[in-house]
Amino acid sequence: MQPQKTLLVVYYSVTGGTEQMVRALIKGAKDADTEGAVLAQLKLAADTSTDDVLAADAYVFATPENLGAVSGLMKDFFDRCYYPALEKITGRAYASMICAGSDGHNAARQIERITTGWRLRAVADPLIVCTHAQTTEEILRPKTISAKDLAHCETLGSLMANGLALGIF
């Protein structure tokens, strides 16, 4: 039996949208038929250490888009872990998920630039869920992610788990 692989899901959520997305992703990873070959580990960005990054075999980075960028605590995670992990995680697979009010592409580009420096390998296009929150009240209101969007998150979780279990990445 091959050793268990770890999928590290690093996230931050303020209004619950991103958290719903990562919980669906984790469900998809756990429901994948990997016969226990993959451990899906969910960690808040503030609680994720370089040791967590180094110990993982693949990653999903999930964040709300704040002011056209990744959230501050997600940026803090990258700031803390970037240099200590540099050249030690080259070639590992990753995907990203963005919960956005209007666009999400700049936050996705920001993650892509960071992961390019880490020399990670994107295995899926960024999954961007747009809530269309445009007013202060809508932006701050707790989010409810649609069943259709949550299904996309589950599918990404299954893809990540199966890719690890099969040795594709």
Backbone bond lengths (Angstrom), bond angles and torsions (degrees), N, CA, C in turn:
res aa  C-N    CA-C-N  psi(-1)  N-CA   C-N-CA  omega(-1)  CA-C   N-CA-C  phi
1 M - - - 1.465 - - 1.527 109.53 -
2 Q 1.314 116.32 133.77 1.456 120.31 -179.77 1.527 110.47 -75.55
3 P 1.337 117.42 153.89 1.469 119.68 179.78 1.530 111.82 -64.74
4 Q 1.323 115.38 150.72 1.464 121.25 179.96 1.531 110.25 -65.94
5 K 1.319 116.24 137.90 1.464 123.08 176.74 1.521 108.85 -97.25
6 T 1.327 116.24 152.22 1.462 121.04 -179.49 1.520 110.53 -116.09
7 L 1.331 114.77 127.11 1.458 122.75 171.55 1.524 106.23 -102.65
8 L 1.313 116.92 112.94 1.460 122.17 179.96 1.527 108.93 -95.39
9 V 1.331 115.67 121.49 1.461 122.15 178.46 1.523 107.09 -108.91
10 V 1.329 115.89 109.27 1.462 122.38 -179.37 1.518 107.52 -102.97
11 Y 1.353 115.87 127.40 1.459 118.06 -175.59 1.519 111.99 -146.72
12 Y 1.321 113.25 165.83 1.451 122.66 170.51 1.514 106.94 -144.08
13 S 1.326 116.38 142.98 1.462 120.90 -179.56 1.517 109.56 -146.95
14 V 1.320 116.83 138.21 1.465 121.83 177.86 1.524 109.91 -107.47
15 T 1.311 116.40 -50.92 1.466 120.30 -173.81 1.529 112.55 -103.78
16 G 1.318 117.24 9.52 1.455 121.60 174.73 1.510 116.15 93.48
17 G 1.323 118.54 -13.40 1.468 120.40 -178.52 1.519 112.31 -63.68
18 T 1.313 116.58 -51.34 1.460 120.02 -178.94 1.521 110.39 -64.60
19 E 1.321 117.02 -37.58 1.464 119.31 178.75 1.522 111.40 -63.00
20 Q 1.323 118.23 -41.11 1.464 120.57 176.30 1.528 110.46 -60.95
21 M 1.314 116.28 -39.92 1.456 120.94 -179.63 1.530 111.12 -63.75
22 V 1.345 117.50 -46.31 1.472 118.92 -177.71 1.525 111.55 -71.27
23 R 1.316 117.15 -32.09 1.472 118.85 177.77 1.534 110.22 -67.31
24 A 1.329 117.21 -36.53 1.470 120.50 174.43 1.524 110.45 -66.77
25 L 1.323 117.19 -40.77 1.458 121.43 177.59 1.526 110.08 -60.41
26 I 1.332 117.33 -45.67 1.464 121.72 179.52 1.531 109.79 -61.92
27 K 1.327 117.01 -41.22 1.466 120.76 177.17 1.529 110.11 -58.93
28 G 1.323 116.39 -46.17 1.461 120.29 178.59 1.515 112.26 -61.51
29 A 1.331 116.56 -39.40 1.468 120.69 178.95 1.525 110.49 -66.74
30 K 1.330 116.59 -41.89 1.468 120.57 -178.85 1.519 111.76 -72.33
31 D 1.330 117.56 -32.71 1.461 121.34 179.64 1.526 112.61 -77.73
32 A 1.332 116.85 -15.06 1.460 120.34 179.07 1.532 108.39 -63.35
33 D 1.293 116.00 144.95 1.464 120.83 -178.16 1.525 109.73 -83.69
34 T 1.350 115.79 75.37 1.463 120.40 -177.86 1.521 112.31 -106.98
35 E 1.333 117.55 3.71 1.463 123.14 177.48 1.534 112.18 51.36
36 G 1.333 116.15 41.14 1.461 120.70 177.39 1.510 115.21 75.91
37 A 1.339 117.53 10.80 1.459 121.12 -177.29 1.523 112.89 -76.64
38 V 1.354 116.98 -14.45 1.466 120.51 -175.25 1.527 110.07 -130.07
39 L 1.309 115.14 130.43 1.459 122.18 172.01 1.521 107.38 -103.33
40 A 1.328 117.30 118.54 1.468 121.80 176.81 1.518 107.38 -93.99
41 Q 1.315 116.11 116.13 1.462 122.45 -175.20 1.524 109.22 -111.50
42 L 1.341 116.47 120.45 1.459 123.21 -179.20 1.522 109.11 -101.20
43 K 1.351 116.32 124.21 1.462 120.33 -178.60 1.521 110.53 -137.65
44 L 1.339 114.74 136.46 1.463 119.54 171.73 1.524 109.13 -65.12
45 A 1.316 116.49 144.14 1.459 120.60 -178.96 1.528 111.86 -54.86
46 A 1.325 117.49 -41.84 1.464 121.17 -178.02 1.523 112.43 -65.92
47 D 1.334 117.16 -23.37 1.468 121.66 -177.78 1.526 113.03 -99.77
48 T 1.317 117.71 1.33 1.461 121.57 -176.72 1.517 110.08 -92.50
49 S 1.321 115.72 129.51 1.464 121.71 -177.92 1.526 110.90 -108.80
50 T 1.296 115.27 169.13 1.461 120.57 174.84 1.518 110.15 -59.59
51 D 1.331 117.90 -38.24 1.464 120.83 177.81 1.525 110.94 -58.04
52 D 1.333 117.40 -39.96 1.469 120.92 177.07 1.529 110.31 -61.43
53 V 1.325 115.83 -44.04 1.467 121.08 -179.27 1.520 110.34 -63.66
54 L 1.314 116.86 -45.72 1.461 120.82 -178.45 1.527 112.38 -65.96
55 A 1.328 117.30 -32.71 1.464 121.58 -177.40 1.528 113.31 -78.58
56 A 1.322 118.20 -16.48 1.468 121.48 -176.10 1.522 111.88 -85.23
57 D 1.318 114.60 155.18 1.465 121.02 178.65 1.525 112.47 -99.97
58 A 1.334 116.85 -21.14 1.467 122.77 178.33 1.521 107.62 -157.51
59 Y 1.340 115.73 165.61 1.460 120.49 -171.81 1.520 111.61 -139.42
60 V 1.347 113.94 151.72 1.452 121.60 163.01 1.519 105.65 -129.01
61 F 1.325 116.15 127.63 1.462 122.61 178.25 1.527 107.40 -108.69
62 A 1.345 116.02 122.24 1.468 119.98 -174.90 1.522 109.58 -129.18
63 T 1.327 115.40 132.52 1.457 120.11 -174.85 1.521 111.00 -153.82
64 P 1.326 116.25 152.02 1.459 117.33 165.97 1.529 108.21 -75.25
65 E 1.310 115.63 155.93 1.459 119.03 171.89 1.523 106.90 -89.49
66 N 1.319 115.92 121.47 1.461 122.16 177.76 1.521 109.17 -117.51
67 L 1.321 116.60 119.89 1.462 121.83 178.97 1.527 111.49 53.10
68 G 1.323 116.19 39.95 1.454 121.22 176.57 1.516 114.83 77.19
69 A 1.335 117.99 16.85 1.461 121.02 -177.99 1.530 109.54 -145.88
70 V 1.350 115.50 175.74 1.457 118.48 174.01 1.524 108.28 -64.87
71 S 1.316 116.88 157.58 1.463 120.43 179.60 1.524 110.23 -63.42
72 G 1.316 115.58 156.83 1.464 120.97 -178.58 1.519 112.96 -58.84
73 L 1.330 117.61 -40.52 1.461 119.30 -179.30 1.519 112.09 -72.68
74 M 1.329 118.23 -28.61 1.463 119.82 173.42 1.527 109.08 -69.84
75 K 1.314 116.61 -41.09 1.474 120.14 176.67 1.525 110.23 -62.31
76 D 1.347 117.03 -39.83 1.460 121.12 176.18 1.531 110.83 -59.05
77 F 1.318 117.17 -43.39 1.469 120.91 176.82 1.525 110.34 -56.46
78 F 1.328 116.30 -50.98 1.464 119.55 179.91 1.532 110.92 -61.88
79 D 1.329 117.63 -41.60 1.466 120.68 178.95 1.528 111.49 -59.90
80 R 1.335 117.18 -43.51 1.459 121.38 -177.55 1.524 113.02 -70.86
81 C 1.325 116.24 -35.41 1.464 119.97 -171.24 1.524 114.56 -101.42
82 Y 1.320 117.61 -14.47 1.472 120.21 -171.86 1.530 112.62 -57.64
83 Y 1.312 117.27 -62.41 1.465 119.10 -174.67 1.521 113.73 -68.83
84 P 1.332 120.05 -40.00 1.465 118.50 177.27 1.536 113.81 -62.73
85 A 1.337 118.02 -25.70 1.469 121.04 179.77 1.527 112.94 -96.89
86 L 1.326 116.91 -10.87 1.462 121.33 -177.00 1.522 110.70 -56.29
87 E 1.323 116.20 133.22 1.460 125.90 179.45 1.526 113.55 69.58
88 K 1.336 117.64 6.21 1.469 120.98 179.32 1.525 111.99 -110.83
89 I 1.332 116.78 -10.53 1.472 120.06 -178.17 1.532 111.78 -125.63
90 T 1.300 116.35 14.35 1.466 122.42 -178.38 1.523 111.47 -50.97
91 G 1.330 115.38 134.06 1.456 122.15 174.26 1.514 115.74 87.29
92 R 1.318 118.07 -7.76 1.460 119.45 -179.55 1.528 110.05 -72.22
93 A 1.317 115.26 153.91 1.463 122.10 -176.50 1.521 111.16 -82.26
94 Y 1.332 115.65 149.96 1.464 120.13 173.87 1.522 109.90 -151.34
95 A 1.330 113.24 161.48 1.462 122.35 170.55 1.526 106.45 -141.71
96 S 1.326 115.99 164.37 1.467 119.85 178.69 1.514 110.29 -133.58
97 M 1.344 113.98 152.38 1.462 121.47 177.81 1.521 107.66 -134.70
98 I 1.330 115.95 133.82 1.457 122.35 -178.14 1.529 108.71 -126.22
99 C 1.316 116.32 130.46 1.466 121.85 171.04 1.524 106.00 -102.60
100 A 1.322 116.57 109.43 1.462 121.62 -171.38 1.521 111.62 -118.24
101 G 1.314 115.12 153.03 1.459 120.55 175.33 1.506 112.23 -84.39
102 S 1.338 116.90 -31.51 1.455 118.28 -177.11 1.525 114.36 -139.74
103 D 1.334 119.29 -30.01 1.449 118.59 -172.72 1.527 113.10 -141.50
104 G 1.308 118.45 -67.58 1.456 122.78 177.94 1.512 116.03 87.73
105 H 1.328 117.79 -15.15 1.459 119.37 -174.10 1.521 113.63 -68.67
106 N 1.322 118.59 -33.30 1.458 119.09 179.02 1.527 110.95 -67.59
107 A 1.315 117.49 -40.56 1.465 120.22 176.68 1.528 109.75 -62.48
108 A 1.322 116.95 -41.34 1.465 120.70 177.57 1.526 110.62 -62.33
109 R 1.330 117.34 -41.69 1.474 120.99 177.70 1.516 110.83 -63.75
110 Q 1.328 116.81 -38.48 1.462 120.42 179.49 1.535 110.00 -62.57
111 I 1.317 117.36 -45.00 1.467 120.32 177.14 1.526 109.98 -63.58
112 E 1.325 116.83 -40.87 1.464 120.23 179.47 1.533 111.36 -60.68
113 R 1.323 117.12 -40.31 1.472 119.87 179.38 1.515 111.04 -65.24
114 I 1.328 116.56 -42.20 1.466 120.67 179.97 1.529 109.88 -65.41
115 T 1.321 116.93 -46.05 1.461 119.95 -178.14 1.527 112.09 -70.57
116 T 1.322 117.49 -25.65 1.463 120.10 173.26 1.522 109.48 -65.02
117 G 1.327 116.89 -41.05 1.464 120.42 176.17 1.517 112.23 -63.71
118 W 1.316 116.45 -37.35 1.467 121.07 176.48 1.529 111.32 -74.82
119 R 1.324 116.57 -11.47 1.452 124.71 -177.07 1.528 112.51 61.17
120 L 1.344 113.24 40.50 1.452 119.71 173.77 1.523 109.20 -81.88
121 R 1.314 116.20 164.59 1.460 121.71 -177.22 1.524 109.58 -114.62
122 A 1.330 116.16 115.65 1.468 120.55 176.75 1.523 108.45 -69.15
123 V 1.341 115.99 129.99 1.465 119.90 179.74 1.526 111.80 -112.87
124 A 1.326 116.18 2.13 1.467 121.74 176.63 1.522 107.86 -156.79
125 D 1.310 116.12 152.90 1.461 119.78 172.25 1.526 108.74 -65.08
126 P 1.343 117.20 152.81 1.470 118.51 176.67 1.526 110.50 -56.55
127 L 1.324 115.86 134.99 1.457 121.00 177.52 1.529 106.58 -93.83
128 I 1.316 115.92 108.59 1.468 121.53 -177.56 1.520 108.91 -110.62
129 V 1.333 115.77 122.19 1.454 122.24 175.21 1.519 107.07 -106.97
130 C 1.315 116.32 120.36 1.462 121.34 -178.33 1.524 109.93 -100.85
131 T 1.324 116.01 121.52 1.463 121.22 -179.52 1.524 112.63 -91.46
132 H 1.323 117.41 -10.00 1.465 124.11 -179.93 1.532 112.18 61.28
133 A 1.313 116.96 27.26 1.476 121.40 177.70 1.526 108.19 -78.24
134 Q 1.335 116.62 116.93 1.456 120.58 -174.60 1.529 114.13 -122.52
135 T 1.294 118.50 -18.97 1.469 119.67 178.15 1.527 108.81 -102.39
136 T 1.318 116.36 162.55 1.461 120.33 179.16 1.523 110.63 -54.31
137 E 1.325 116.77 -45.18 1.462 120.65 -179.03 1.529 111.49 -62.47
138 E 1.330 117.04 -44.16 1.467 120.69 -179.95 1.529 111.37 -66.93
139 I 1.319 116.38 -39.44 1.462 120.69 -179.14 1.519 110.72 -63.97
140 L 1.323 117.00 -42.34 1.470 121.25 -176.27 1.530 113.55 -83.68
141 R 1.323 118.08 -15.34 1.466 122.83 -178.13 1.534 110.25 -68.21
142 P 1.337 118.10 141.56 1.468 120.02 174.06 1.533 110.62 -54.98
143 K 1.312 116.12 138.85 1.466 121.64 -175.89 1.521 111.30 -94.52
144 T 1.318 114.59 151.23 1.450 122.41 170.51 1.527 106.66 -125.33
145 I 1.306 115.71 115.09 1.461 121.31 -178.39 1.533 108.18 -85.41
146 S 1.317 116.84 136.15 1.467 121.65 -176.34 1.529 111.18 -65.38
147 A 1.324 115.03 155.84 1.462 121.10 177.76 1.531 110.72 -59.91
148 K 1.316 116.54 -37.73 1.474 120.60 179.23 1.526 110.59 -62.52
149 D 1.342 117.35 -45.60 1.465 120.53 179.39 1.527 111.47 -68.02
150 L 1.328 117.26 -38.41 1.468 120.19 177.05 1.526 110.79 -64.10
151 A 1.324 117.19 -34.51 1.468 120.70 176.79 1.527 110.42 -63.45
152 H 1.340 117.28 -38.35 1.469 120.54 176.36 1.528 110.10 -62.98
153 C 1.325 116.50 -39.06 1.474 121.00 178.71 1.524 110.46 -65.13
154 E 1.331 116.87 -42.21 1.469 120.86 177.29 1.525 110.49 -61.47
155 T 1.314 116.19 -42.56 1.465 120.53 179.56 1.523 110.84 -61.06
156 L 1.333 116.58 -41.93 1.462 119.73 177.92 1.530 110.18 -63.18
157 G 1.326 117.85 -40.94 1.458 120.62 177.19 1.518 111.94 -60.65
158 S 1.319 116.64 -42.78 1.458 121.43 177.57 1.527 111.07 -63.47
159 L 1.327 116.68 -43.81 1.463 121.44 177.68 1.524 110.92 -58.41
160 M 1.333 116.61 -46.65 1.461 120.19 -178.31 1.525 111.11 -64.21
161 A 1.334 116.97 -45.34 1.466 120.73 -178.64 1.535 110.88 -65.72
162 N 1.322 116.74 -45.86 1.460 119.35 -179.45 1.523 111.98 -66.01
163 G 1.334 116.87 -39.15 1.467 119.78 177.03 1.513 112.07 -60.68
164 L 1.320 116.87 -41.31 1.476 120.67 176.78 1.509 111.24 -67.58
165 A 1.327 117.38 -46.72 1.464 121.34 -177.23 1.525 111.95 -62.34
166 L 1.331 116.70 -36.22 1.460 120.78 -178.07 1.541 112.71 -85.53
167 G 1.322 116.56 -5.09 1.456 120.08 -179.34 1.510 113.91 76.47
168 I 1.342 116.86 15.45 1.464 120.90 177.92 1.516 109.49 -68.81
169 F 1.345 114.83 -36.03 1.459 120.95 174.31 1.514 109.48 -150.42
